[in-house]
Amino acid sequence: MNKANLFTPLPDAFDGEVFETLLRRSDMRVERIVSHGQSSPDGFWYEQSEGEWVLVLAGEAELGFENGSAVRLGAGDYIELPPGCKHRVNWTCPDAPTIWLAVFYLP
Amino acid sequence: MNKANLFTPLPDAFDGEVFETLLRRSDMRVERIVSHGQSSPDGFWYEQSEGEWVLVLAGEAELGFENGSAVRLGAGDYIELPPGCKHRVNWTCPDAPTIWLAVFYLP
């Protein structure tokens, strides 16, 4: 059995977020996302047919929602984004990588 | 949207491993497992019909496999255990909690 590590090696995400699929099955997948100061473009919303369970493991981020609310996520914080839940990344920490672990699943 | 934290509060697992389901769908689930020095009983093997993708976020552990091999897992290490893969927990760190994040999925 082969192991790998979520933190090492870590891609440089300064010039753009880096998405990597760690596990993929027909009805779910696990992704690592590394951000470094990025946020969603003005007016952009993620609106996914899949559900997403997302955990921040390092760094810090803020998600925004259509009703104007926002949730700040630090290390260890996780949140469930139901299918169709419009959301955006308002902010990620500019000083260090933010490492996300996202589990996507069919509704 | 409500967030929660994987590290806080952390249950005391000194007297036994603590399993908590963080997300459950019909064909997958996400679990937090906290160990504190436990290992599988002699001769015991996990043999699951589900696949398991498991990540160690704190502490340290060793998994053992039927062919006699073993894999040591520290913070950030993850491994995929295919459905039916016989495995056991040989050891977890006795000095601090070991926090696992496990994603189980149907084959």
Backbone of each chain as ProteinMPNN parsed JSONL, in Angstrom:
{"seq_chain_A": "MNKANLFTPLPDAFDGEVFETLLRRSDMRVERIVSHGQSSPDGFWYEQSEGEWVLVLAGEAELGFENGSAVRLGAGDYIELPPGCKHRVNWTCPDAPTIWLAVFYLP", "coords_chain_A": {"N_chain_A": [[0.851, -1.19, 0.0], [0.531, 2.18, -0.849], [1.41, 5.305, 0.45], [0.718, 8.85, 0.502], [1.37, 12.364, 0.877], [-0.466, 15.084, 2.153], [0.484, 17.608, 2.57], [3.049, 17.808, 1.684], [4.804, 17.1, -1.275], [4.062, 20.602, -1.663], [2.302, 22.441, -3.997], [3.233, 25.525, -5.618], [1.058, 28.079, -5.275], [0.873, 30.67, -5.874], [0.538, 32.018, -8.26], [-1.874, 31.105, -9.103], [-4.75, 29.171, -8.223], [-4.376, 25.736, -7.265], [-5.625, 22.698, -8.229], [-6.093, 19.361, -7.322], [-6.956, 16.063, -7.929], [-7.408, 13.56, -5.618], [-8.649, 11.197, -5.159], [-10.893, 9.384, -7.128], [-14.089, 8.319, -7.833], [-17.021, 6.956, -9.481], [-19.166, 8.314, -8.415], [-18.22, 10.098, -6.561], [-15.57, 12.267, -5.382], [-12.319, 13.132, -4.122], [-10.609, 16.044, -3.459], [-7.624, 18.011, -3.381], [-7.123, 21.394, -2.791], [-5.152, 24.18, -3.348], [-4.723, 27.422, -2.357], [-3.572, 30.801, -2.684], [-4.017, 33.576, -1.663], [-5.94, 34.07, -3.574], [-9.247, 35.002, -4.791], [-12.736, 34.589, -5.653], [-13.784, 35.822, -8.861], [-15.347, 39.065, -9.199], [-18.827, 38.946, -8.856], [-18.955, 36.311, -9.566], [-20.238, 33.031, -9.033], [-19.975, 29.878, -7.544], [-21.903, 27.152, -8.489], [-22.883, 24.229, -8.011], [-23.815, 20.989, -9.181], [-23.178, 18.857, -7.663], [-22.894, 17.854, -4.197], [-20.775, 19.306, -1.689], [-18.333, 18.741, 0.701], [-16.261, 20.507, 2.661], [-13.041, 21.211, 3.933], [-10.784, 23.199, 5.704], [-7.332, 23.064, 6.03], [-5.002, 24.393, 6.457], [-3.876, 27.783, 6.618], [-6.211, 30.391, 5.785], [-9.565, 31.367, 5.031], [-12.423, 32.942, 3.446], [-15.735, 32.222, 2.815], [-18.45, 33.266, 0.775], [-21.992, 33.785, 0.572], [-25.149, 33.629, -1.224], [-27.132, 35.04, 0.101], [-25.816, 37.056, 1.287], [-24.444, 36.459, 3.566], [-21.414, 35.417, 5.271], [-18.71, 33.152, 5.855], [-15.99, 32.593, 7.848], [-13.143, 30.595, 7.572], [-10.788, 28.708, 9.286], [-7.858, 26.752, 10.203], [-8.825, 23.424, 10.4], [-11.511, 23.938, 10.307], [-14.647, 23.011, 8.93], [-17.25, 22.702, 6.448], [-20.486, 22.114, 5.106], [-21.611, 22.147, 1.838], [-24.483, 22.144, 0.279], [-25.859, 20.515, -2.706], [-26.196, 22.755, -5.394], [-25.967, 25.0, -3.84], [-25.278, 28.28, -3.93], [-22.172, 29.797, -3.892], [-19.159, 31.586, -3.114], [-15.631, 32.3, -3.123], [-14.65, 34.6, -0.993], [-12.267, 35.53, -0.038], [-8.871, 34.631, 0.437], [-6.118, 33.897, 2.543], [-3.386, 36.052, 2.093], [-0.79, 35.671, 2.853], [0.175, 33.127, 3.215], [-0.033, 29.694, 2.115], [-3.342, 28.459, 1.594], [-4.815, 25.485, 2.407], [-7.105, 23.286, 1.193], [-9.339, 20.581, 1.702], [-11.516, 18.856, -0.218], [-14.523, 17.087, -0.494], [-16.458, 15.824, -2.923], [-19.743, 14.909, -3.875], [-22.405, 13.008, -5.358], [-25.811, 14.126, -5.402]], "CA_chain_A": [[0.0, 0.0, 0.0], [1.335, 3.391, -0.981], [0.87, 6.508, 1.054], [1.189, 10.129, -0.017], [1.175, 13.368, 1.928], [-1.3, 16.206, 1.729], [1.176, 18.883, 2.785], [4.372, 17.764, 1.084], [5.158, 18.469, -1.673], [2.95, 21.543, -1.817], [2.555, 23.262, -5.19], [3.209, 26.976, -5.463], [-0.24, 28.541, -5.779], [0.893, 32.14, -5.86], [0.052, 32.537, -9.548], [-3.187, 30.547, -9.429], [-5.107, 28.039, -7.365], [-3.981, 24.435, -7.808], [-6.607, 21.658, -7.909], [-5.572, 18.018, -7.578], [-7.872, 14.998, -7.514], [-6.674, 12.54, -4.871], [-9.415, 9.951, -5.293], [-12.054, 9.613, -7.973], [-15.0, 7.23, -8.13], [-18.048, 7.457, -10.393], [-20.141, 9.16, -7.738], [-17.598, 10.987, -5.566], [-14.135, 12.463, -5.544], [-11.637, 13.886, -3.078], [-9.686, 16.989, -4.094], [-6.874, 19.014, -2.63], [-7.062, 22.702, -3.44], [-4.218, 25.095, -2.686], [-4.933, 28.824, -2.735], [-2.584, 31.703, -2.066], [-4.467, 34.958, -1.826], [-6.971, 34.24, -4.605], [-10.673, 35.032, -4.466], [-13.549, 34.437, -6.861], [-13.999, 37.095, -9.564], [-16.572, 39.799, -8.852], [-20.055, 38.464, -9.48], [-18.894, 34.872, -9.845], [-20.755, 32.107, -8.023], [-19.985, 28.436, -7.744], [-23.25, 26.583, -8.339], [-22.515, 22.875, -8.399], [-24.855, 19.965, -9.035], [-22.711, 17.963, -6.599], [-22.667, 18.368, -2.859], [-19.352, 19.449, -1.358], [-17.932, 18.855, 2.107], [-14.935, 21.102, 2.487], [-12.27, 21.375, 5.172], [-9.538, 23.969, 5.575], [-6.307, 22.428, 6.874], [-3.959, 25.383, 6.773], [-4.237, 29.078, 6.065], [-7.489, 30.962, 6.207], [-10.382, 31.729, 3.871], [-13.805, 33.334, 3.718], [-16.734, 31.911, 1.799], [-19.614, 34.135, 0.758], [-23.218, 33.133, 0.114], [-26.031, 34.5, -2.005], [-27.929, 35.906, 0.983], [-24.956, 38.094, 1.838], [-23.689, 35.993, 4.722], [-20.049, 34.972, 5.001], [-18.168, 32.267, 6.893], [-14.533, 32.569, 7.888], [-12.668, 29.237, 7.853], [-9.374, 28.535, 9.632], [-7.395, 25.362, 10.228], [-9.722, 22.474, 11.053], [-12.928, 24.26, 10.072], [-15.265, 22.385, 7.759], [-18.602, 23.15, 6.181], [-21.151, 21.332, 4.058], [-22.258, 22.979, 0.824], [-25.422, 21.258, -0.412], [-25.937, 20.706, -4.151], [-26.893, 23.961, -5.826], [-25.729, 26.131, -2.922], [-24.407, 29.276, -4.573], [-21.161, 30.3, -2.966], [-17.929, 32.11, -3.724], [-14.509, 32.514, -2.209], [-14.483, 36.054, -0.832], [-10.91, 35.921, 0.373], [-7.96, 33.658, 1.063], [-4.978, 34.537, 3.194], [-2.347, 36.37, 1.111], [0.546, 35.517, 3.43], [0.569, 31.72, 3.325], [-0.975, 28.861, 1.363], [-4.532, 27.88, 2.221], [-4.963, 24.113, 1.913], [-8.475, 22.799, 1.331], [-9.666, 19.214, 1.298], [-12.927, 18.89, -0.612], [-15.141, 15.826, -0.882], [-17.635, 16.082, -3.763], [-20.576, 13.705, -3.953], [-23.664, 13.2, -6.068], [-26.926, 14.295, -4.477]], "C_chain_A": [[0.885, 1.239, 0.0], [0.647, 4.575, -0.32], [1.373, 7.717, 0.273], [0.898, 11.148, 1.072], [0.475, 14.602, 1.366], [-0.55, 17.536, 1.76], [2.519, 18.96, 2.051], [4.395, 16.76, -0.055], [3.91, 19.32, -1.87], [3.22, 22.41, -3.046], [2.519, 24.742, -4.841], [1.922, 27.5, -6.092], [-0.291, 30.052, -5.887], [0.309, 32.714, -7.154], [-1.301, 31.967, -9.958], [-3.472, 29.362, -8.533], [-4.765, 26.724, -8.058], [-4.947, 23.367, -7.293], [-6.014, 20.303, -8.251], [-6.565, 16.977, -7.063], [-7.07, 13.879, -6.864], [-7.344, 11.178, -4.974], [-10.62, 10.255, -6.16], [-12.819, 8.308, -8.143], [-16.144, 7.803, -8.949], [-18.957, 8.474, -9.702], [-19.541, 10.037, -6.642], [-16.141, 11.211, -5.938], [-13.613, 13.291, -4.382], [-10.597, 14.763, -3.767], [-8.889, 17.757, -3.054], [-6.838, 20.29, -3.454], [-6.083, 23.564, -2.649], [-4.444, 26.486, -3.252], [-3.823, 29.655, -2.093], [-2.991, 33.137, -2.381], [-5.574, 35.152, -2.853], [-8.372, 34.421, -3.995], [-11.441, 34.878, -5.77], [-13.708, 35.805, -7.536], [-15.303, 37.756, -9.098], [-17.769, 39.215, -9.592], [-20.069, 36.979, -9.784], [-19.479, 34.071, -8.694], [-20.479, 30.669, -8.446], [-21.419, 27.965, -7.55], [-23.174, 25.159, -8.879], [-23.692, 21.919, -8.228], [-24.47, 18.966, -7.942], [-22.799, 18.649, -5.24], [-21.176, 18.443, -2.599], [-19.195, 19.568, 0.153], [-16.502, 19.353, 2.077], [-14.321, 21.506, 3.826], [-11.042, 22.224, 4.856], [-8.514, 23.385, 6.547], [-5.171, 23.357, 7.225], [-4.379, 26.669, 6.102], [-5.589, 29.535, 6.563], [-8.245, 31.44, 4.968], [-11.732, 32.246, 4.341], [-14.664, 32.964, 2.532], [-17.888, 32.892, 1.916], [-20.8, 33.416, 0.147], [-24.181, 34.168, -0.465], [-26.851, 35.456, -1.122], [-27.087, 36.978, 1.671], [-24.165, 37.662, 3.053], [-22.309, 35.515, 4.286], [-19.592, 34.092, 6.151], [-16.652, 32.264, 6.765], [-14.085, 31.169, 8.306], [-11.17, 29.26, 8.134], [-9.052, 27.06, 9.735], [-8.352, 24.473, 11.028], [-11.187, 22.753, 10.808], [-13.44, 23.553, 8.818], [-16.714, 22.829, 7.654], [-19.182, 22.292, 5.061], [-21.878, 22.286, 3.129], [-23.194, 22.08, 0.016], [-25.403, 21.501, -1.919], [-26.714, 21.974, -4.475], [-26.68, 25.175, -4.945], [-24.761, 27.118, -3.572], [-23.441, 29.85, -3.542], [-19.973, 30.823, -3.761], [-16.841, 32.196, -2.671], [-14.287, 34.023, -2.141], [-13.029, 36.448, -0.665], [-10.133, 34.677, 0.766], [-6.734, 34.426, 1.541], [-3.855, 34.807, 2.18], [-0.936, 35.999, 1.574], [1.049, 34.084, 3.473], [-0.419, 30.901, 2.504], [-2.186, 28.487, 2.219], [-4.767, 26.524, 1.572], [-6.365, 23.636, 2.256], [-8.505, 21.311, 0.996], [-11.158, 19.195, 1.005], [-13.377, 17.497, -1.021], [-16.418, 16.176, -1.642], [-18.432, 14.794, -3.894], [-21.863, 14.026, -4.697], [-24.802, 13.325, -5.07], [-27.722, 12.992, -4.311]], "O_chain_A": [[1.857, 1.329, 0.75], [-0.546, 4.808, -0.512], [2.32, 7.625, -0.507], [0.254, 10.831, 2.072], [0.78, 15.085, 0.275], [-0.914, 18.476, 1.054], [3.053, 20.046, 1.828], [4.022, 15.612, 0.182], [2.84, 18.811, -2.203], [4.268, 23.051, -3.124], [1.857, 25.154, -3.889], [1.721, 27.379, -7.301], [-1.367, 30.643, -5.98], [-0.334, 33.764, -7.143], [-1.822, 32.296, -11.024], [-2.562, 28.636, -8.131], [-4.853, 26.612, -9.281], [-5.074, 23.157, -6.086], [-5.489, 20.113, -9.348], [-6.964, 17.011, -5.899], [-6.163, 13.317, -7.478], [-6.688, 10.14, -4.887], [-11.296, 11.264, -5.959], [-12.245, 7.3, -8.556], [-16.234, 9.021, -9.102], [-19.46, 9.394, -10.347], [-20.278, 10.655, -5.874], [-15.554, 10.447, -6.705], [-14.352, 14.043, -3.747], [-9.798, 14.275, -4.566], [-9.4, 18.109, -1.991], [-6.56, 20.269, -4.653], [-6.178, 23.661, -1.426], [-4.368, 26.704, -4.461], [-3.223, 29.257, -1.095], [-2.405, 33.809, -3.23], [-6.097, 36.256, -3.0], [-8.631, 34.045, -2.852], [-10.877, 35.017, -6.855], [-13.76, 36.829, -6.855], [-16.235, 37.08, -8.662], [-17.725, 39.016, -10.806], [-21.09, 36.444, -10.216], [-19.251, 34.386, -7.526], [-20.729, 30.297, -9.593], [-22.074, 28.329, -6.574], [-23.378, 24.925, -10.07], [-24.46, 22.018, -7.271], [-25.335, 18.307, -7.365], [-22.78, 19.877, -5.151], [-20.397, 17.722, -3.222], [-19.845, 20.392, 0.797], [-15.624, 18.69, 1.525], [-14.982, 22.055, 4.708], [-10.351, 21.993, 3.863], [-8.791, 23.231, 7.736], [-4.452, 23.124, 8.197], [-5.143, 26.659, 5.137], [-6.052, 29.12, 7.626], [-7.639, 31.864, 3.983], [-12.136, 32.022, 5.482], [-14.374, 33.334, 1.394], [-18.262, 33.3, 3.016], [-20.632, 32.537, -0.7], [-24.06, 35.373, -0.243], [-27.215, 36.549, -1.555], [-27.578, 37.713, 2.527], [-23.306, 38.404, 3.53], [-22.063, 35.246, 3.11], [-20.032, 34.265, 7.288], [-16.106, 31.968, 5.703], [-14.592, 30.62, 9.284], [-10.382, 29.763, 7.332], [-9.878, 26.212, 9.395], [-8.645, 24.749, 12.192], [-12.029, 21.896, 11.071], [-12.763, 23.503, 7.79], [-17.324, 23.269, 8.629], [-18.46, 21.811, 4.187], [-22.661, 23.127, 3.57], [-22.734, 21.331, -0.846], [-24.981, 22.566, -2.369], [-27.768, 22.231, -3.894], [-27.157, 26.264, -5.262], [-23.577, 26.826, -3.74], [-23.839, 30.32, -2.476], [-19.821, 30.523, -4.946], [-17.114, 32.166, -1.472], [-13.804, 34.641, -3.089], [-12.602, 37.526, -1.077], [-10.693, 33.762, 1.369], [-6.379, 35.47, 0.995], [-3.42, 33.889, 1.483], [0.004, 36.011, 0.779], [2.227, 33.85, 3.74], [-1.526, 31.363, 2.227], [-2.06, 28.232, 3.417], [-4.901, 26.419, 0.353], [-6.765, 23.585, 3.419], [-7.783, 20.847, 0.114], [-11.971, 19.485, 1.883], [-12.704, 16.814, -1.793], [-17.347, 16.752, -1.076], [-17.857, 13.712, -4.012], [-22.349, 15.157, -4.674], [-24.769, 12.703, -4.009], [-28.7, 12.956, -3.564]]}, "seq_chain_B": "MNKANLFTPLPDAFDGEVFETLLRRSDMRVERIVSHGQSSPDGFWYEQSEGEWVLVLAGEAELGFENGSAVRLGAGDYIELPPGCKHRVNWTCPDAPTIWLAVFYLP", "coords_chain_B": {"N_chain_B": [[-24.981, 29.124, 6.665], [-23.4, 26.616, 8.462], [-20.415, 26.104, 10.218], [-18.033, 23.716, 11.493], [-15.481, 22.378, 13.644], [-12.665, 20.318, 13.138], [-10.749, 19.761, 14.993], [-11.386, 20.859, 17.405], [-14.156, 20.864, 19.546], [-12.125, 18.244, 20.935], [-12.658, 14.877, 21.482], [-11.914, 12.926, 24.43], [-9.913, 10.235, 23.962], [-8.657, 8.354, 25.373], [-9.572, 6.167, 26.778], [-10.713, 4.668, 24.827], [-11.211, 4.341, 21.3], [-12.729, 7.0, 19.427], [-15.384, 7.399, 17.305], [-16.854, 9.394, 14.869], [-19.428, 10.368, 12.749], [-19.274, 12.664, 10.211], [-20.423, 13.413, 7.856], [-23.008, 11.96, 6.031], [-24.119, 10.126, 3.328], [-26.135, 8.144, 1.049], [-24.351, 6.523, -0.286], [-21.818, 7.081, 0.604], [-19.618, 8.205, 3.247], [-18.222, 10.482, 5.656], [-15.893, 10.298, 8.181], [-14.676, 11.194, 11.416], [-12.051, 9.921, 13.305], [-10.733, 9.368, 16.458], [-7.894, 8.339, 18.048], [-5.989, 7.05, 20.794], [-3.38, 5.705, 21.479], [-4.434, 3.211, 21.031], [-4.622, -0.08, 19.499], [-5.397, -2.568, 16.972], [-6.967, -5.59, 18.103], [-5.051, -8.613, 18.729], [-4.728, -10.629, 15.907], [-6.982, -9.605, 14.731], [-8.667, -8.339, 11.859], [-9.609, -5.619, 9.846], [-12.044, -5.86, 7.354], [-13.535, -4.614, 4.918], [-16.488, -4.015, 3.012], [-16.756, -1.62, 1.786], [-14.797, 0.9, 0.102], [-12.03, 2.762, 1.444], [-10.686, 5.902, 2.044], [-8.131, 7.267, 3.741], [-6.845, 9.615, 6.03], [-4.303, 10.877, 8.059], [-4.271, 13.384, 10.471], [-3.156, 14.373, 12.755], [-0.884, 13.294, 15.288], [0.278, 9.874, 15.184], [0.478, 6.772, 13.442], [0.412, 3.23, 12.73], [-0.4, 1.152, 10.084], [-1.162, -2.249, 9.4], [-0.831, -4.949, 7.045], [-2.169, -7.836, 5.276], [-0.177, -9.225, 3.977], [1.987, -8.906, 5.528], [3.265, -6.501, 5.35], [3.76, -3.077, 6.434], [2.625, 0.243, 7.09], [3.666, 3.368, 8.063], [2.027, 6.185, 9.307], [2.013, 9.643, 9.446], [1.314, 13.117, 10.288], [-0.666, 14.447, 7.769], [-0.289, 12.357, 6.029], [-1.83, 10.148, 3.735], [-3.796, 7.348, 2.596], [-5.077, 4.885, 0.374], [-7.474, 2.456, 0.837], [-8.544, -0.23, -0.71], [-11.818, -1.732, -1.384], [-12.377, -4.6, 0.59], [-9.747, -4.904, 1.289], [-7.699, -6.334, 3.552], [-6.811, -5.128, 6.664], [-5.165, -3.768, 9.533], [-4.851, -1.882, 12.599], [-1.78, -1.442, 13.656], [-0.533, 0.073, 15.568], [-0.909, 3.045, 17.501], [0.108, 6.338, 18.348], [1.052, 6.675, 21.715], [1.271, 8.963, 23.181], [-0.143, 11.199, 22.468], [-3.202, 12.418, 20.98], [-4.274, 10.697, 18.056], [-5.542, 11.814, 15.084], [-7.795, 10.915, 12.69], [-9.088, 11.237, 9.4], [-11.576, 9.796, 7.649], [-12.819, 8.687, 4.566], [-15.41, 6.882, 3.418], [-16.578, 4.78, 0.832], [-18.833, 3.364, -1.554], [-18.011, 0.509, -3.529]], "CA_chain_B": [[-24.169, 27.923, 6.609], [-22.743, 26.398, 9.745], [-19.146, 25.398, 10.192], [-17.613, 23.037, 12.712], [-14.027, 22.223, 13.598], [-12.218, 18.933, 13.257], [-9.785, 19.615, 16.092], [-11.932, 21.437, 18.625], [-13.577, 20.141, 20.678], [-11.6, 16.92, 20.643], [-13.033, 13.969, 22.576], [-10.845, 12.174, 25.096], [-9.938, 8.871, 23.423], [-7.693, 7.57, 26.131], [-10.205, 4.901, 27.184], [-11.275, 3.965, 23.672], [-11.277, 5.184, 20.101], [-13.995, 7.709, 19.276], [-15.779, 7.491, 15.896], [-17.948, 10.354, 14.673], [-19.768, 10.587, 11.343], [-19.4, 14.092, 9.934], [-21.312, 13.546, 6.692], [-23.471, 10.652, 5.587], [-25.019, 9.994, 2.195], [-26.464, 6.718, 0.894], [-23.254, 5.75, -0.853], [-20.523, 7.508, 1.141], [-19.665, 8.944, 4.499], [-16.968, 11.035, 6.151], [-15.799, 10.036, 9.617], [-13.484, 11.512, 12.209], [-11.699, 8.898, 14.292], [-9.672, 9.8, 17.364], [-7.251, 7.235, 18.77], [-4.971, 7.501, 21.751], [-2.584, 4.556, 21.909], [-5.073, 1.919, 20.742], [-4.286, -0.856, 18.303], [-6.367, -3.644, 16.769], [-6.664, -6.803, 18.882], [-4.261, -9.626, 18.031], [-5.464, -11.478, 14.973], [-8.144, -8.906, 14.153], [-8.49, -7.622, 10.582], [-10.71, -4.933, 9.172], [-12.242, -6.34, 5.982], [-14.732, -3.822, 4.646], [-17.008, -4.041, 1.638], [-16.549, -0.276, 1.249], [-13.451, 1.445, 0.004], [-11.744, 3.776, 2.456], [-9.554, 6.813, 1.839], [-7.936, 7.705, 5.124], [-5.834, 10.662, 6.194], [-3.939, 11.198, 9.447], [-4.086, 14.832, 10.566], [-2.322, 14.656, 13.924], [-0.46, 12.042, 15.895], [1.014, 8.94, 14.34], [-0.124, 5.444, 13.477], [0.933, 2.26, 11.766], [-1.336, 0.155, 9.578], [-0.565, -3.51, 8.964], [-1.561, -5.615, 5.966], [-2.161, -9.294, 5.366], [1.086, -9.763, 3.459], [3.043, -8.645, 6.495], [3.819, -5.151, 5.23], [3.221, -2.082, 7.356], [2.811, 1.62, 6.633], [3.613, 4.343, 9.134], [1.333, 7.398, 8.864], [2.104, 10.834, 10.295], [0.409, 14.206, 9.912], [-0.764, 14.727, 6.34], [-0.204, 11.138, 5.214], [-3.096, 9.488, 3.411], [-3.647, 6.083, 1.912], [-6.346, 4.344, -0.122], [-7.673, 1.048, 1.182], [-9.615, -0.695, -1.597], [-12.789, -2.636, -0.764], [-11.89, -5.948, 0.861], [-8.323, -4.915, 1.68], [-7.586, -6.652, 4.974], [-5.814, -4.275, 7.319], [-5.343, -3.581, 10.972], [-4.058, -0.804, 13.179], [-0.715, -2.064, 14.467], [-0.035, 0.954, 16.629], [-1.096, 4.5, 17.44], [0.968, 7.061, 19.29], [0.466, 6.67, 23.06], [1.552, 10.22, 23.893], [-0.991, 12.295, 21.992], [-4.274, 11.888, 20.136], [-4.131, 10.565, 16.6], [-6.81, 12.223, 14.463], [-7.948, 10.378, 11.346], [-10.261, 11.587, 8.621], [-11.797, 8.656, 6.756], [-13.916, 8.785, 3.61], [-15.827, 5.538, 2.999], [-17.394, 4.876, -0.387], [-19.218, 2.075, -2.131], [-17.147, 0.148, -4.65]], "C_chain_B": [[-23.389, 27.8, 7.92], [-21.446, 25.63, 9.569], [-18.968, 24.646, 11.505], [-16.117, 22.848, 12.582], [-13.614, 20.799, 13.913], [-11.363, 18.709, 14.502], [-10.345, 20.064, 17.437], [-13.452, 21.428, 18.575], [-13.116, 18.751, 20.253], [-11.982, 15.98, 21.793], [-11.807, 13.295, 23.182], [-10.936, 10.714, 24.644], [-9.025, 7.942, 24.195], [-8.27, 6.2, 26.511], [-10.836, 4.138, 26.02], [-11.362, 4.904, 22.489], [-12.668, 5.789, 19.961], [-14.26, 7.94, 17.783], [-16.949, 8.456, 15.782], [-18.184, 10.553, 13.182], [-20.028, 12.072, 11.118], [-20.335, 14.365, 8.769], [-21.719, 12.15, 6.285], [-24.422, 10.815, 4.401], [-25.221, 8.508, 1.961], [-25.244, 5.905, 0.471], [-21.876, 6.201, -0.387], [-20.707, 8.14, 2.508], [-18.264, 9.42, 4.861], [-16.967, 10.868, 7.657], [-14.541, 10.668, 10.202], [-13.274, 10.391, 13.211], [-10.572, 9.469, 15.157], [-9.179, 8.587, 18.138], [-6.275, 7.821, 19.78], [-4.256, 6.267, 22.296], [-3.199, 3.204, 21.587], [-4.43, 1.224, 19.538], [-5.341, -1.943, 18.159], [-5.983, -4.85, 17.624], [-5.833, -7.787, 18.047], [-5.161, -10.453, 17.117], [-6.662, -10.826, 14.325], [-7.762, -8.252, 12.834], [-9.765, -6.862, 10.232], [-10.807, -5.516, 7.767], [-13.581, -5.783, 5.525], [-15.177, -3.973, 3.202], [-16.844, -2.663, 0.978], [-15.065, -0.024, 0.999], [-13.269, 2.516, 1.071], [-10.521, 4.582, 2.033], [-9.313, 7.462, 3.189], [-6.685, 8.563, 5.256], [-5.561, 10.829, 7.69], [-3.617, 12.686, 9.53], [-3.259, 15.24, 11.767], [-1.979, 13.314, 14.541], [0.282, 11.172, 14.902], [0.409, 7.558, 14.508], [0.617, 4.523, 12.528], [-0.177, 1.298, 11.394], [-0.56, -1.093, 9.158], [-1.453, -4.182, 7.934], [-1.288, -7.117, 5.993], [-0.842, -9.913, 4.883], [2.271, -9.469, 4.379], [3.651, -7.257, 6.389], [3.132, -4.204, 6.212], [3.503, -0.703, 6.786], [2.65, 2.545, 7.824], [3.005, 5.635, 8.59], [1.503, 8.509, 9.89], [1.208, 11.926, 9.735], [0.472, 14.497, 8.416], [-0.71, 13.489, 5.463], [-1.591, 10.562, 4.967], [-2.828, 8.254, 2.57], [-5.03, 5.614, 1.484], [-6.396, 2.855, 0.195], [-8.836, 0.527, 0.335], [-10.6, -1.593, -0.85], [-12.173, -4.018, -0.572], [-10.439, -6.032, 1.287], [-8.209, -5.169, 3.183], [-6.468, -5.8, 5.591], [-6.128, -4.186, 8.799], [-4.528, -2.382, 11.427], [-3.022, -1.465, 14.093], [-0.399, -1.253, 15.711], [-0.578, 2.352, 16.424], [-0.287, 5.115, 18.568], [0.328, 7.097, 20.682], [0.527, 8.032, 23.756], [0.635, 11.374, 23.519], [-2.109, 11.686, 21.156], [-3.824, 11.744, 18.672], [-5.5, 10.837, 15.989], [-6.804, 11.753, 13.012], [-9.172, 11.011, 10.696], [-10.431, 10.469, 7.594], [-12.992, 8.938, 5.857], [-14.201, 7.366, 3.115], [-16.733, 5.675, 1.788], [-17.692, 3.481, -0.896], [-18.325, 1.776, -3.336], [-17.846, 0.395, -5.996]], "O_chain_B": [[-22.8, 28.765, 8.407], [-21.393, 24.629, 8.855], [-19.658, 24.906, 12.49], [-15.542, 23.126, 11.529], [-14.139, 20.163, 14.828], [-11.269, 17.588, 15.002], [-9.826, 19.685, 18.487], [-14.01, 21.955, 17.613], [-13.662, 18.162, 19.32], [-11.664, 16.258, 22.95], [-10.788, 13.121, 22.513], [-11.928, 10.039, 24.917], [-8.667, 6.866, 23.715], [-7.549, 5.203, 26.559], [-11.426, 3.076, 26.22], [-11.562, 6.109, 22.647], [-13.664, 5.168, 20.332], [-13.473, 8.585, 17.09], [-17.926, 8.342, 16.522], [-17.256, 10.868, 12.437], [-20.898, 12.663, 11.758], [-20.965, 15.421, 8.701], [-20.881, 11.252, 6.201], [-25.405, 11.553, 4.475], [-24.559, 7.688, 2.598], [-25.12, 4.734, 0.829], [-20.866, 5.749, -0.927], [-21.806, 8.554, 2.877], [-17.262, 8.847, 4.434], [-17.922, 11.249, 8.333], [-13.484, 10.68, 9.573], [-14.212, 9.964, 13.885], [-9.582, 9.987, 14.641], [-9.956, 7.899, 18.799], [-5.8, 8.947, 19.628], [-4.497, 5.842, 23.425], [-2.584, 2.166, 21.831], [-3.793, 1.852, 18.692], [-6.092, -2.216, 19.096], [-4.798, -5.102, 17.842], [-5.906, -7.79, 16.819], [-6.227, -10.913, 17.527], [-7.3, -11.424, 13.458], [-6.678, -7.685, 12.7], [-10.866, -7.407, 10.315], [-9.802, -5.655, 7.07], [-14.626, -6.402, 5.721], [-14.356, -4.05, 2.288], [-16.799, -2.562, -0.248], [-14.198, -0.653, 1.606], [-14.242, 3.105, 1.543], [-9.471, 4.029, 1.708], [-10.195, 8.133, 3.723], [-5.634, 8.279, 4.682], [-6.494, 10.913, 8.489], [-2.799, 13.196, 8.764], [-2.713, 16.343, 11.796], [-2.685, 12.325, 14.348], [0.839, 11.656, 13.916], [-0.104, 7.214, 15.573], [1.348, 4.968, 11.643], [-0.817, 0.703, 12.26], [0.549, -1.004, 8.632], [-2.672, -4.012, 7.942], [-0.345, -7.6, 6.62], [-0.451, -10.99, 5.33], [3.418, -9.756, 4.037], [4.46, -6.867, 7.231], [2.062, -4.502, 6.743], [4.495, -0.5, 6.086], [1.629, 2.517, 8.512], [3.417, 6.123, 7.538], [1.174, 8.336, 11.064], [0.43, 11.684, 8.812], [1.544, 14.761, 7.871], [-1.047, 13.553, 4.281], [-2.42, 10.496, 5.874], [-1.787, 8.127, 1.924], [-6.028, 5.905, 2.142], [-5.483, 2.1, -0.136], [-9.994, 0.817, 0.636], [-10.264, -2.152, 0.194], [-11.521, -4.542, -1.476], [-9.949, -7.114, 1.613], [-8.58, -4.316, 3.991], [-5.341, -5.767, 5.097], [-7.235, -4.497, 9.238], [-3.626, -1.926, 10.725], [-3.354, -1.977, 15.162], [-0.049, -1.795, 16.759], [-0.697, 2.805, 15.286], [-0.038, 4.489, 19.598], [-0.824, 7.51, 20.814], [-0.095, 8.226, 24.8], [0.638, 12.412, 24.181], [-1.98, 10.56, 20.675], [-3.089, 12.579, 18.145], [-6.487, 10.184, 16.326], [-5.943, 12.13, 12.217], [-10.169, 11.287, 11.363], [-9.546, 10.225, 6.774], [-14.045, 9.371, 6.324], [-13.357, 6.732, 2.482], [-17.561, 6.584, 1.726], [-16.917, 2.545, -0.699], [-17.935, 2.684, -4.07], [-17.262, 0.144, -7.05]]}, "name": "protein", "num_of_chains": 2, "seq": "MNKANLFTPLPDAFDGEVFETLLRRSDMRVERIVSHGQSSPDGFWYEQSEGEWVLVLAGEAELGFENGSAVRLGAGDYIELPPGCKHRVNWTCPDAPTIWLAVFYLPMNKANLFTPLPDAFDGEVFETLLRRSDMRVERIVSHGQSSPDGFWYEQSEGEWVLVLAGEAELGFENGSAVRLGAGDYIELPPGCKHRVNWTCPDAPTIWLAVFYLP"}
